[in-house]
């Protein structure tokens, strides 16, 4: 399986964000990584083919890209596939010490999805990521 090559913290392959939004989100994630060493990437993609399971796709993409510091396993990948109306957050084992899968699900269900339903992909993504960053500091 060939995953797209990462281009930074924000990998907006499906064009959900404008240039300014990408820059703002990139700055938030870059600043967080500088302060904590924790790495978060945001990925928007048009298809998870040949995968059927978005969570497996997200986990394997994060592992392939090497999200997080290898020795700390402190990565998080937020993947949005608008074409199939799906969001997944994959976290490293080091991340799980602070952020649980349940916290990720709450951020998706209560923050991201309501904004996405209104077509506000940037706001939903930014608010969801900031919610998790607050818990992870």
C-alpha positions, -999 to 999 in steps of 0.1 A, spaced: 0 0 0 14 34 -10 3 62 13 6 98 1 38 115 12 34 138 43 38 175 36 38 188 72 15 187 102 -15 195 79 -19 172 49 -50 185 32 -50 162 2 -87 166 -4 -87 204 -2 -111 209 27 -92 240 40 -80 272 23 -44 284 24 -49 306 55 -67 278 74 -39 253 66 -13 279 78 -32 285 110 -37 248 118 0 241 109 11 268 133 -11 254 162 3 219 157 39 231 152 37 251 184 23 222 203 51 199 191 78 224 200 63 228 236 56 192 243 74 169 217 39 154 210 31 152 173 -3 156 157 -9 154 120 -42 162 103 -49 144 71 -78 149 47 -81 123 19 -106 114 -8 -103 76 -5 -91 50 19 -91 23 -8 -81 -6 -7 -89 -4 30 -125 -9 43 -117 2 79 -108 39 83 -92 33 117 -68 6 103 -60 30 74 -52 59 99 -31 37 121 -11 23 93 -6 57 77 6 71 111 30 42 115 43 45 79 48 83 83 64 79 118 41 103 135 54 109 170 89 103 185 98 67 181 111 63 217 80 80 232 54 68 208 36 101 213 19 106 180 -17 113 170 -32 112 135 -65 128 127 -79 116 94 -109 129 76 -123 112 45 -153 134 35 -162 112 6 -172 84 29 -182 108 57 -158 93 82 -133 106 107 -107 86 126 -81 95 153 -52 71 158 -30 75 188 4 60 198 9 39 229 27 67 246 -2 90 238 -27 66 254 -12 73 288 -29 107 286 -55 106 258 -79 77 256 -98 64 225 -129 75 244 -116 111 246 -109 110 209 -144 97 202 -160 124 223 -140 151 204 -152 136 171 -189 131 181 -194 163 201 -171 188 184 -161 177 149 -191 161 134 -216 189 144 -194 215 127 -188 192 97 -226 188 93 -228 225 88 -199 224 62 -174 239 87 -146 215 82 -118 239 93 -137 250 125 -146 214 134 -111 202 129 -94 231 147 -118 228 177 -115 190 179 -77 192 178 -76 221 203 -99 201 226 -74 172 226 -44 194 229 -59 210 261 -62 175 276 -27 165 265 -6 194 277 
